Amino acid sequence: MTTLEMLRSQLNACKGSDRWVRISTLAGCHYFTVARISRGAIENPGIVLVDRLFEAVKSTEPAKDAV
């Protein structure tokens, strides 16, 4: 699995939630860019944007409950 495929998988896992808004804001790109990347409409978004999106996805993950 490529880095871009992993990113798409992570973005699709949180599809339909408000996380895409937060992810796009943190990554410094438009919401619709996130949507296009997740569905594969942008084949090569560039490594800089992919890295920023990975960091944004990581920072917006819900906290794990310590039971």
LUMLUMDREN-2810 file (N, C-alpha, C; in Angstrom, 1 decimal):
<atoms>
<atom><aa>M</aa><ch>A</ch><at>N</at><xx>0.8</xx><yy>-1.2</yy><zz>0.0</zz></atom>
<atom><aa>M</aa><ch>A</ch><at>CA</at><xx>0.0</xx><yy>0.0</yy><zz>0.0</zz></atom>
<atom><aa>M</aa><ch>A</ch><at>C</at><xx>0.9</xx><yy>1.2</yy><zz>0.0</zz></atom>
<atom><aa>T</aa><ch>A</ch><at>N</at><xx>0.6</xx><yy>2.2</yy><zz>-0.9</zz></atom>
<atom><aa>T</aa><ch>A</ch><at>CA</at><xx>1.4</xx><yy>3.4</yy><zz>-1.0</zz></atom>
<atom><aa>T</aa><ch>A</ch><at>C</at><xx>1.0</xx><yy>4.4</yy><zz>0.1</zz></atom>
<atom><aa>T</aa><ch>A</ch><at>N</at><xx>1.8</xx><yy>5.4</yy><zz>0.2</zz></atom>
<atom><aa>T</aa><ch>A</ch><at>CA</at><xx>1.5</xx><yy>6.4</yy><zz>1.2</zz></atom>
<atom><aa>T</aa><ch>A</ch><at>C</at><xx>0.2</xx><yy>7.1</yy><zz>0.9</zz></atom>
<atom><aa>L</aa><ch>A</ch><at>N</at><xx>0.0</xx><yy>7.4</yy><zz>-0.4</zz></atom>
<atom><aa>L</aa><ch>A</ch><at>CA</at><xx>-1.2</xx><yy>8.1</yy><zz>-0.8</zz></atom>
<atom><aa>L</aa><ch>A</ch><at>C</at><xx>-2.5</xx><yy>7.2</yy><zz>-0.6</zz></atom>
<atom><aa>E</aa><ch>A</ch><at>N</at><xx>-2.3</xx><yy>5.9</yy><zz>-0.8</zz></atom>
<atom><aa>E</aa><ch>A</ch><at>CA</at><xx>-3.4</xx><yy>4.9</yy><zz>-0.5</zz></atom>
<atom><aa>E</aa><ch>A</ch><at>C</at><xx>-3.7</xx><yy>4.9</yy><zz>1.0</zz></atom>
<atom><aa>M</aa><ch>A</ch><at>N</at><xx>-2.7</xx><yy>4.9</yy><zz>1.8</zz></atom>
<atom><aa>M</aa><ch>A</ch><at>CA</at><xx>-2.9</xx><yy>4.9</yy><zz>3.2</zz></atom>
<atom><aa>M</aa><ch>A</ch><at>C</at><xx>-3.7</xx><yy>6.2</yy><zz>3.7</zz></atom>
<atom><aa>L</aa><ch>A</ch><at>N</at><xx>-3.2</xx><yy>7.3</yy><zz>3.1</zz></atom>
<atom><aa>L</aa><ch>A</ch><at>CA</at><xx>-3.9</xx><yy>8.6</yy><zz>3.4</zz></atom>
<atom><aa>L</aa><ch>A</ch><at>C</at><xx>-5.4</xx><yy>8.5</yy><zz>3.0</zz></atom>
<atom><aa>R</aa><ch>A</ch><at>N</at><xx>-5.6</xx><yy>8.0</yy><zz>1.8</zz></atom>
<atom><aa>R</aa><ch>A</ch><at>CA</at><xx>-7.0</xx><yy>7.9</yy><zz>1.3</zz></atom>
<atom><aa>R</aa><ch>A</ch><at>C</at><xx>-7.8</xx><yy>7.0</yy><zz>2.2</zz></atom>
<atom><aa>S</aa><ch>A</ch><at>N</at><xx>-7.3</xx><yy>6.0</yy><zz>2.7</zz></atom>
<atom><aa>S</aa><ch>A</ch><at>CA</at><xx>-7.9</xx><yy>5.0</yy><zz>3.6</zz></atom>
<atom><aa>S</aa><ch>A</ch><at>C</at><xx>-8.3</xx><yy>5.7</yy><zz>4.9</zz></atom>
<atom><aa>Q</aa><ch>A</ch><at>N</at><xx>-7.3</xx><yy>6.5</yy><zz>5.4</zz></atom>
<atom><aa>Q</aa><ch>A</ch><at>CA</at><xx>-7.6</xx><yy>7.2</yy><zz>6.7</zz></atom>
<atom><aa>Q</aa><ch>A</ch><at>C</at><xx>-8.6</xx><yy>8.3</yy><zz>6.5</zz></atom>
<atom><aa>L</aa><ch>A</ch><at>N</at><xx>-8.6</xx><yy>9.0</yy><zz>5.4</zz></atom>
<atom><aa>L</aa><ch>A</ch><at>CA</at><xx>-9.6</xx><yy>10.0</yy><zz>5.1</zz></atom>
<atom><aa>L</aa><ch>A</ch><at>C</at><xx>-11.0</xx><yy>9.4</yy><zz>5.0</zz></atom>
<atom><aa>N</aa><ch>A</ch><at>N</at><xx>-11.1</xx><yy>8.3</yy><zz>4.3</zz></atom>
<atom><aa>N</aa><ch>A</ch><at>CA</at><xx>-12.4</xx><yy>7.7</yy><zz>4.1</zz></atom>
<atom><aa>N</aa><ch>A</ch><at>C</at><xx>-12.9</xx><yy>7.1</yy><zz>5.4</zz></atom>
<atom><aa>A</aa><ch>A</ch><at>N</at><xx>-12.0</xx><yy>6.7</yy><zz>6.3</zz></atom>
<atom><aa>A</aa><ch>A</ch><at>CA</at><xx>-12.5</xx><yy>6.2</yy><zz>7.6</zz></atom>
<atom><aa>A</aa><ch>A</ch><at>C</at><xx>-13.2</xx><yy>7.3</yy><zz>8.4</zz></atom>
<atom><aa>C</aa><ch>A</ch><at>N</at><xx>-12.9</xx><yy>8.5</yy><zz>8.2</zz></atom>
<atom><aa>C</aa><ch>A</ch><at>CA</at><xx>-13.6</xx><yy>9.6</yy><zz>9.0</zz></atom>
<atom><aa>C</aa><ch>A</ch><at>C</at><xx>-14.5</xx><yy>10.4</yy><zz>8.1</zz></atom>
<atom><aa>K</aa><ch>A</ch><at>N</at><xx>-14.9</xx><yy>9.9</yy><zz>6.9</zz></atom>
<atom><aa>K</aa><ch>A</ch><at>CA</at><xx>-15.8</xx><yy>10.6</yy><zz>6.0</zz></atom>
<atom><aa>K</aa><ch>A</ch><at>C</at><xx>-17.1</xx><yy>10.7</yy><zz>6.6</zz></atom>
<atom><aa>G</aa><ch>A</ch><at>N</at><xx>-17.7</xx><yy>11.9</yy><zz>6.4</zz></atom>
<atom><aa>G</aa><ch>A</ch><at>CA</at><xx>-19.1</xx><yy>12.2</yy><zz>6.9</zz></atom>
<atom><aa>G</aa><ch>A</ch><at>C</at><xx>-19.1</xx><yy>12.8</yy><zz>8.3</zz></atom>
<atom><aa>S</aa><ch>A</ch><at>N</at><xx>-17.9</xx><yy>12.9</yy><zz>8.9</zz></atom>
<atom><aa>S</aa><ch>A</ch><at>CA</at><xx>-17.8</xx><yy>13.6</yy><zz>10.2</zz></atom>
<atom><aa>S</aa><ch>A</ch><at>C</at><xx>-17.3</xx><yy>15.0</yy><zz>10.0</zz></atom>
<atom><aa>D</aa><ch>A</ch><at>N</at><xx>-17.2</xx><yy>15.8</yy><zz>11.0</zz></atom>
<atom><aa>D</aa><ch>A</ch><at>CA</at><xx>-16.7</xx><yy>17.1</yy><zz>10.9</zz></atom>
<atom><aa>D</aa><ch>A</ch><at>C</at><xx>-15.2</xx><yy>17.2</yy><zz>10.9</zz></atom>
<atom><aa>R</aa><ch>A</ch><at>N</at><xx>-14.5</xx><yy>16.0</yy><zz>10.9</zz></atom>
<atom><aa>R</aa><ch>A</ch><at>CA</at><xx>-13.1</xx><yy>15.9</yy><zz>11.0</zz></atom>
<atom><aa>R</aa><ch>A</ch><at>C</at><xx>-12.5</xx><yy>16.5</yy><zz>9.7</zz></atom>
<atom><aa>W</aa><ch>A</ch><at>N</at><xx>-13.1</xx><yy>16.3</yy><zz>8.5</zz></atom>
<atom><aa>W</aa><ch>A</ch><at>CA</at><xx>-12.5</xx><yy>16.8</yy><zz>7.3</zz></atom>
<atom><aa>W</aa><ch>A</ch><at>C</at><xx>-12.4</xx><yy>18.3</yy><zz>7.3</zz></atom>
<atom><aa>V</aa><ch>A</ch><at>N</at><xx>-13.3</xx><yy>19.0</yy><zz>8.0</zz></atom>
<atom><aa>V</aa><ch>A</ch><at>CA</at><xx>-13.2</xx><yy>20.5</yy><zz>8.1</zz></atom>
<atom><aa>V</aa><ch>A</ch><at>C</at><xx>-11.9</xx><yy>20.8</yy><zz>8.9</zz></atom>
<atom><aa>R</aa><ch>A</ch><at>N</at><xx>-11.8</xx><yy>20.1</yy><zz>10.1</zz></atom>
<atom><aa>R</aa><ch>A</ch><at>CA</at><xx>-10.6</xx><yy>20.4</yy><zz>10.9</zz></atom>
<atom><aa>R</aa><ch>A</ch><at>C</at><xx>-9.3</xx><yy>19.9</yy><zz>10.2</zz></atom>
<atom><aa>I</aa><ch>A</ch><at>N</at><xx>-9.3</xx><yy>18.8</yy><zz>9.5</zz></atom>
<atom><aa>I</aa><ch>A</ch><at>CA</at><xx>-8.1</xx><yy>18.3</yy><zz>8.8</zz></atom>
<atom><aa>I</aa><ch>A</ch><at>C</at><xx>-7.7</xx><yy>19.3</yy><zz>7.7</zz></atom>
<atom><aa>S</aa><ch>A</ch><at>N</at><xx>-8.7</xx><yy>19.8</yy><zz>6.9</zz></atom>
<atom><aa>S</aa><ch>A</ch><at>CA</at><xx>-8.3</xx><yy>20.8</yy><zz>5.9</zz></atom>
<atom><aa>S</aa><ch>A</ch><at>C</at><xx>-7.8</xx><yy>22.1</yy><zz>6.5</zz></atom>
<atom><aa>T</aa><ch>A</ch><at>N</at><xx>-8.4</xx><yy>22.5</yy><zz>7.6</zz></atom>
<atom><aa>T</aa><ch>A</ch><at>CA</at><xx>-7.9</xx><yy>23.8</yy><zz>8.2</zz></atom>
<atom><aa>T</aa><ch>A</ch><at>C</at><xx>-6.4</xx><yy>23.6</yy><zz>8.7</zz></atom>
<atom><aa>L</aa><ch>A</ch><at>N</at><xx>-6.2</xx><yy>22.5</yy><zz>9.4</zz></atom>
<atom><aa>L</aa><ch>A</ch><at>CA</at><xx>-4.8</xx><yy>22.2</yy><zz>9.9</zz></atom>
<atom><aa>L</aa><ch>A</ch><at>C</at><xx>-3.8</xx><yy>22.0</yy><zz>8.8</zz></atom>
<atom><aa>A</aa><ch>A</ch><at>N</at><xx>-4.2</xx><yy>21.4</yy><zz>7.7</zz></atom>
<atom><aa>A</aa><ch>A</ch><at>CA</at><xx>-3.3</xx><yy>21.1</yy><zz>6.6</zz></atom>
<atom><aa>A</aa><ch>A</ch><at>C</at><xx>-3.1</xx><yy>22.3</yy><zz>5.7</zz></atom>
<atom><aa>G</aa><ch>A</ch><at>N</at><xx>-4.0</xx><yy>23.3</yy><zz>5.9</zz></atom>
<atom><aa>G</aa><ch>A</ch><at>CA</at><xx>-3.8</xx><yy>24.5</yy><zz>5.1</zz></atom>
<atom><aa>G</aa><ch>A</ch><at>C</at><xx>-4.3</xx><yy>24.4</yy><zz>3.7</zz></atom>
<atom><aa>C</aa><ch>A</ch><at>N</at><xx>-5.3</xx><yy>23.5</yy><zz>3.5</zz></atom>
<atom><aa>C</aa><ch>A</ch><at>CA</at><xx>-5.9</xx><yy>23.4</yy><zz>2.1</zz></atom>
<atom><aa>C</aa><ch>A</ch><at>C</at><xx>-7.4</xx><yy>23.5</yy><zz>2.2</zz></atom>
<atom><aa>H</aa><ch>A</ch><at>N</at><xx>-8.1</xx><yy>23.5</yy><zz>1.1</zz></atom>
<atom><aa>H</aa><ch>A</ch><at>CA</at><xx>-9.5</xx><yy>23.6</yy><zz>1.0</zz></atom>
<atom><aa>H</aa><ch>A</ch><at>C</at><xx>-10.2</xx><yy>22.3</yy><zz>1.4</zz></atom>
<atom><aa>Y</aa><ch>A</ch><at>N</at><xx>-11.3</xx><yy>22.3</yy><zz>1.9</zz></atom>
<atom><aa>Y</aa><ch>A</ch><at>CA</at><xx>-12.1</xx><yy>21.1</yy><zz>2.3</zz></atom>
<atom><aa>Y</aa><ch>A</ch><at>C</at><xx>-12.3</xx><yy>20.2</yy><zz>1.0</zz></atom>
<atom><aa>F</aa><ch>A</ch><at>N</at><xx>-12.6</xx><yy>20.9</yy><zz>-0.1</zz></atom>
<atom><aa>F</aa><ch>A</ch><at>CA</at><xx>-12.9</xx><yy>20.1</yy><zz>-1.3</zz></atom>
<atom><aa>F</aa><ch>A</ch><at>C</at><xx>-11.6</xx><yy>19.4</yy><zz>-1.9</zz></atom>
<atom><aa>T</aa><ch>A</ch><at>N</at><xx>-10.4</xx><yy>20.0</yy><zz>-1.5</zz></atom>
<atom><aa>T</aa><ch>A</ch><at>CA</at><xx>-9.2</xx><yy>19.3</yy><zz>-1.9</zz></atom>
<atom><aa>T</aa><ch>A</ch><at>C</at><xx>-9.1</xx><yy>18.0</yy><zz>-1.1</zz></atom>
<atom><aa>V</aa><ch>A</ch><at>N</at><xx>-9.5</xx><yy>18.0</yy><zz>0.1</zz></atom>
<atom><aa>V</aa><ch>A</ch><at>CA</at><xx>-9.5</xx><yy>16.8</yy><zz>0.9</zz></atom>
<atom><aa>V</aa><ch>A</ch><at>C</at><xx>-10.5</xx><yy>15.8</yy><zz>0.3</zz></atom>
<atom><aa>A</aa><ch>A</ch><at>N</at><xx>-11.6</xx><yy>16.2</yy><zz>-0.1</zz></atom>
<atom><aa>A</aa><ch>A</ch><at>CA</at><xx>-12.6</xx><yy>15.3</yy><zz>-0.7</zz></atom>
<atom><aa>A</aa><ch>A</ch><at>C</at><xx>-12.1</xx><yy>14.8</yy><zz>-2.0</zz></atom>
<atom><aa>R</aa><ch>A</ch><at>N</at><xx>-11.5</xx><yy>15.6</yy><zz>-2.8</zz></atom>
<atom><aa>R</aa><ch>A</ch><at>CA</at><xx>-11.0</xx><yy>15.1</yy><zz>-4.1</zz></atom>
<atom><aa>R</aa><ch>A</ch><at>C</at><xx>-9.8</xx><yy>14.1</yy><zz>-3.9</zz></atom>
<atom><aa>I</aa><ch>A</ch><at>N</at><xx>-9.0</xx><yy>14.3</yy><zz>-2.9</zz></atom>
<atom><aa>I</aa><ch>A</ch><at>CA</at><xx>-7.9</xx><yy>13.4</yy><zz>-2.7</zz></atom>
<atom><aa>I</aa><ch>A</ch><at>C</at><xx>-8.5</xx><yy>12.0</yy><zz>-2.2</zz></atom>
<atom><aa>S</aa><ch>A</ch><at>N</at><xx>-9.4</xx><yy>12.1</yy><zz>-1.3</zz></atom>
<atom><aa>S</aa><ch>A</ch><at>CA</at><xx>-10.0</xx><yy>10.9</yy><zz>-0.7</zz></atom>
<atom><aa>S</aa><ch>A</ch><at>C</at><xx>-10.7</xx><yy>10.0</yy><zz>-1.8</zz></atom>
<atom><aa>R</aa><ch>A</ch><at>N</at><xx>-11.3</xx><yy>10.6</yy><zz>-2.8</zz></atom>
<atom><aa>R</aa><ch>A</ch><at>CA</at><xx>-11.9</xx><yy>9.8</yy><zz>-3.8</zz></atom>
<atom><aa>R</aa><ch>A</ch><at>C</at><xx>-11.0</xx><yy>9.5</yy><zz>-5.0</zz></atom>
<atom><aa>G</aa><ch>A</ch><at>N</at><xx>-9.8</xx><yy>10.0</yy><zz>-5.0</zz></atom>
<atom><aa>G</aa><ch>A</ch><at>CA</at><xx>-8.8</xx><yy>9.7</yy><zz>-6.0</zz></atom>
<atom><aa>G</aa><ch>A</ch><at>C</at><xx>-8.9</xx><yy>10.6</yy><zz>-7.2</zz></atom>
<atom><aa>A</aa><ch>A</ch><at>N</at><xx>-9.6</xx><yy>11.7</yy><zz>-7.1</zz></atom>
<atom><aa>A</aa><ch>A</ch><at>CA</at><xx>-9.7</xx><yy>12.6</yy><zz>-8.2</zz></atom>
<atom><aa>A</aa><ch>A</ch><at>C</at><xx>-8.4</xx><yy>13.4</yy><zz>-8.4</zz></atom>
<atom><aa>I</aa><ch>A</ch><at>N</at><xx>-7.6</xx><yy>13.5</yy><zz>-7.4</zz></atom>
<atom><aa>I</aa><ch>A</ch><at>CA</at><xx>-6.3</xx><yy>14.1</yy><zz>-7.5</zz></atom>
<atom><aa>I</aa><ch>A</ch><at>C</at><xx>-5.3</xx><yy>13.0</yy><zz>-7.3</zz></atom>
<atom><aa>E</aa><ch>A</ch><at>N</at><xx>-4.6</xx><yy>12.7</yy><zz>-8.5</zz></atom>
<atom><aa>E</aa><ch>A</ch><at>CA</at><xx>-3.7</xx><yy>11.5</yy><zz>-8.5</zz></atom>
<atom><aa>E</aa><ch>A</ch><at>C</at><xx>-2.4</xx><yy>11.8</yy><zz>-7.8</zz></atom>
<atom><aa>N</aa><ch>A</ch><at>N</at><xx>-1.9</xx><yy>13.0</yy><zz>-7.9</zz></atom>
<atom><aa>N</aa><ch>A</ch><at>CA</at><xx>-0.6</xx><yy>13.3</yy><zz>-7.3</zz></atom>
<atom><aa>N</aa><ch>A</ch><at>C</at><xx>-0.7</xx><yy>14.6</yy><zz>-6.6</zz></atom>
<atom><aa>P</aa><ch>A</ch><at>N</at><xx>-1.1</xx><yy>14.6</yy><zz>-5.3</zz></atom>
<atom><aa>P</aa><ch>A</ch><at>CA</at><xx>-1.3</xx><yy>15.9</yy><zz>-4.6</zz></atom>
<atom><aa>P</aa><ch>A</ch><at>C</at><xx>0.0</xx><yy>16.5</yy><zz>-4.1</zz></atom>
<atom><aa>G</aa><ch>A</ch><at>N</at><xx>1.1</xx><yy>15.8</yy><zz>-4.2</zz></atom>
<atom><aa>G</aa><ch>A</ch><at>CA</at><xx>2.4</xx><yy>16.3</yy><zz>-3.8</zz></atom>
<atom><aa>G</aa><ch>A</ch><at>C</at><xx>2.7</xx><yy>15.8</yy><zz>-2.3</zz></atom>
<atom><aa>I</aa><ch>A</ch><at>N</at><xx>4.0</xx><yy>15.6</yy><zz>-2.1</zz></atom>
<atom><aa>I</aa><ch>A</ch><at>CA</at><xx>4.4</xx><yy>15.0</yy><zz>-0.8</zz></atom>
<atom><aa>I</aa><ch>A</ch><at>C</at><xx>4.2</xx><yy>16.0</yy><zz>0.3</zz></atom>
<atom><aa>V</aa><ch>A</ch><at>N</at><xx>4.4</xx><yy>17.2</yy><zz>0.1</zz></atom>
<atom><aa>V</aa><ch>A</ch><at>CA</at><xx>4.3</xx><yy>18.2</yy><zz>1.1</zz></atom>
<atom><aa>V</aa><ch>A</ch><at>C</at><xx>2.8</xx><yy>18.2</yy><zz>1.6</zz></atom>
<atom><aa>L</aa><ch>A</ch><at>N</at><xx>1.8</xx><yy>18.3</yy><zz>0.7</zz></atom>
<atom><aa>L</aa><ch>A</ch><at>CA</at><xx>0.4</xx><yy>18.3</yy><zz>1.2</zz></atom>
<atom><aa>L</aa><ch>A</ch><at>C</at><xx>0.1</xx><yy>16.9</yy><zz>1.8</zz></atom>
<atom><aa>V</aa><ch>A</ch><at>N</at><xx>0.6</xx><yy>15.8</yy><zz>1.3</zz></atom>
<atom><aa>V</aa><ch>A</ch><at>CA</at><xx>0.3</xx><yy>14.5</yy><zz>1.9</zz></atom>
<atom><aa>V</aa><ch>A</ch><at>C</at><xx>0.8</xx><yy>14.5</yy><zz>3.3</zz></atom>
<atom><aa>D</aa><ch>A</ch><at>N</at><xx>2.0</xx><yy>14.9</yy><zz>3.5</zz></atom>
<atom><aa>D</aa><ch>A</ch><at>CA</at><xx>2.6</xx><yy>15.0</yy><zz>4.9</zz></atom>
<atom><aa>D</aa><ch>A</ch><at>C</at><xx>1.8</xx><yy>15.8</yy><zz>5.8</zz></atom>
<atom><aa>R</aa><ch>A</ch><at>N</at><xx>1.3</xx><yy>17.0</yy><zz>5.3</zz></atom>
<atom><aa>R</aa><ch>A</ch><at>CA</at><xx>0.5</xx><yy>17.9</yy><zz>6.2</zz></atom>
<atom><aa>R</aa><ch>A</ch><at>C</at><xx>-0.8</xx><yy>17.3</yy><zz>6.5</zz></atom>
<atom><aa>L</aa><ch>A</ch><at>N</at><xx>-1.4</xx><yy>16.5</yy><zz>5.5</zz></atom>
<atom><aa>L</aa><ch>A</ch><at>CA</at><xx>-2.7</xx><yy>15.9</yy><zz>5.7</zz></atom>
<atom><aa>L</aa><ch>A</ch><at>C</at><xx>-2.5</xx><yy>14.7</yy><zz>6.7</zz></atom>
<atom><aa>F</aa><ch>A</ch><at>N</at><xx>-1.4</xx><yy>14.0</yy><zz>6.6</zz></atom>
<atom><aa>F</aa><ch>A</ch><at>CA</at><xx>-1.2</xx><yy>12.9</yy><zz>7.6</zz></atom>
<atom><aa>F</aa><ch>A</ch><at>C</at><xx>-1.1</xx><yy>13.4</yy><zz>9.0</zz></atom>
<atom><aa>E</aa><ch>A</ch><at>N</at><xx>-0.4</xx><yy>14.5</yy><zz>9.2</zz></atom>
<atom><aa>E</aa><ch>A</ch><at>CA</at><xx>-0.2</xx><yy>15.1</yy><zz>10.5</zz></atom>
<atom><aa>E</aa><ch>A</ch><at>C</at><xx>-1.6</xx><yy>15.6</yy><zz>11.0</zz></atom>
<atom><aa>A</aa><ch>A</ch><at>N</at><xx>-2.4</xx><yy>16.2</yy><zz>10.1</zz></atom>
<atom><aa>A</aa><ch>A</ch><at>CA</at><xx>-3.7</xx><yy>16.7</yy><zz>10.5</zz></atom>
<atom><aa>A</aa><ch>A</ch><at>C</at><xx>-4.6</xx><yy>15.6</yy><zz>10.9</zz></atom>
<atom><aa>V</aa><ch>A</ch><at>N</at><xx>-4.6</xx><yy>14.5</yy><zz>10.1</zz></atom>
<atom><aa>V</aa><ch>A</ch><at>CA</at><xx>-5.4</xx><yy>13.3</yy><zz>10.5</zz></atom>
<atom><aa>V</aa><ch>A</ch><at>C</at><xx>-5.0</xx><yy>12.8</yy><zz>11.8</zz></atom>
<atom><aa>K</aa><ch>A</ch><at>N</at><xx>-3.7</xx><yy>12.7</yy><zz>12.0</zz></atom>
<atom><aa>K</aa><ch>A</ch><at>CA</at><xx>-3.2</xx><yy>12.2</yy><zz>13.3</zz></atom>
<atom><aa>K</aa><ch>A</ch><at>C</at><xx>-3.6</xx><yy>13.1</yy><zz>14.5</zz></atom>
<atom><aa>S</aa><ch>A</ch><at>N</at><xx>-3.6</xx><yy>14.4</yy><zz>14.3</zz></atom>
<atom><aa>S</aa><ch>A</ch><at>CA</at><xx>-3.9</xx><yy>15.3</yy><zz>15.4</zz></atom>
<atom><aa>S</aa><ch>A</ch><at>C</at><xx>-5.4</xx><yy>15.4</yy><zz>15.7</zz></atom>
<atom><aa>T</aa><ch>A</ch><at>N</at><xx>-6.2</xx><yy>15.0</yy><zz>14.7</zz></atom>
<atom><aa>T</aa><ch>A</ch><at>CA</at><xx>-7.6</xx><yy>15.1</yy><zz>15.0</zz></atom>
<atom><aa>T</aa><ch>A</ch><at>C</at><xx>-8.3</xx><yy>13.7</yy><zz>15.3</zz></atom>
<atom><aa>E</aa><ch>A</ch><at>N</at><xx>-7.4</xx><yy>12.7</yy><zz>15.6</zz></atom>
<atom><aa>E</aa><ch>A</ch><at>CA</at><xx>-8.0</xx><yy>11.4</yy><zz>16.0</zz></atom>
<atom><aa>E</aa><ch>A</ch><at>C</at><xx>-8.7</xx><yy>11.5</yy><zz>17.3</zz></atom>
<atom><aa>P</aa><ch>A</ch><at>N</at><xx>-9.8</xx><yy>10.9</yy><zz>17.5</zz></atom>
<atom><aa>P</aa><ch>A</ch><at>CA</at><xx>-10.5</xx><yy>10.9</yy><zz>18.8</zz></atom>
<atom><aa>P</aa><ch>A</ch><at>C</at><xx>-9.6</xx><yy>10.3</yy><zz>19.9</zz></atom>
<atom><aa>A</aa><ch>A</ch><at>N</at><xx>-9.6</xx><yy>10.8</yy><zz>21.1</zz></atom>
<atom><aa>A</aa><ch>A</ch><at>CA</at><xx>-8.9</xx><yy>10.2</yy><zz>22.2</zz></atom>
<atom><aa>A</aa><ch>A</ch><at>C</at><xx>-9.4</xx><yy>8.9</yy><zz>22.5</zz></atom>
<atom><aa>K</aa><ch>A</ch><at>N</at><xx>-8.5</xx><yy>8.0</yy><zz>22.8</zz></atom>
<atom><aa>K</aa><ch>A</ch><at>CA</at><xx>-8.9</xx><yy>6.6</yy><zz>23.3</zz></atom>
<atom><aa>K</aa><ch>A</ch><at>C</at><xx>-9.3</xx><yy>6.7</yy><zz>24.7</zz></atom>
<atom><aa>D</aa><ch>A</ch><at>N</at><xx>-10.4</xx><yy>6.1</yy><zz>25.1</zz></atom>
<atom><aa>D</aa><ch>A</ch><at>CA</at><xx>-10.9</xx><yy>6.1</yy><zz>26.4</zz></atom>
<atom><aa>D</aa><ch>A</ch><at>C</at><xx>-10.1</xx><yy>5.1</yy><zz>27.3</zz></atom>
<atom><aa>A</aa><ch>A</ch><at>N</at><xx>-9.6</xx><yy>5.6</yy><zz>28.4</zz></atom>
<atom><aa>A</aa><ch>A</ch><at>CA</at><xx>-8.8</xx><yy>4.7</yy><zz>29.3</zz></atom>
<atom><aa>A</aa><ch>A</ch><at>C</at><xx>-9.8</xx><yy>4.1</yy><zz>30.3</zz></atom>
<atom><aa>V</aa><ch>A</ch><at>N</at><xx>-10.1</xx><yy>2.9</yy><zz>30.0</zz></atom>
<atom><aa>V</aa><ch>A</ch><at>CA</at><xx>-11.2</xx><yy>2.2</yy><zz>30.9</zz></atom>
<atom><aa>V</aa><ch>A</ch><at>C</at><xx>-10.5</xx><yy>1.4</yy><zz>31.9</zz></atom>
</atoms>
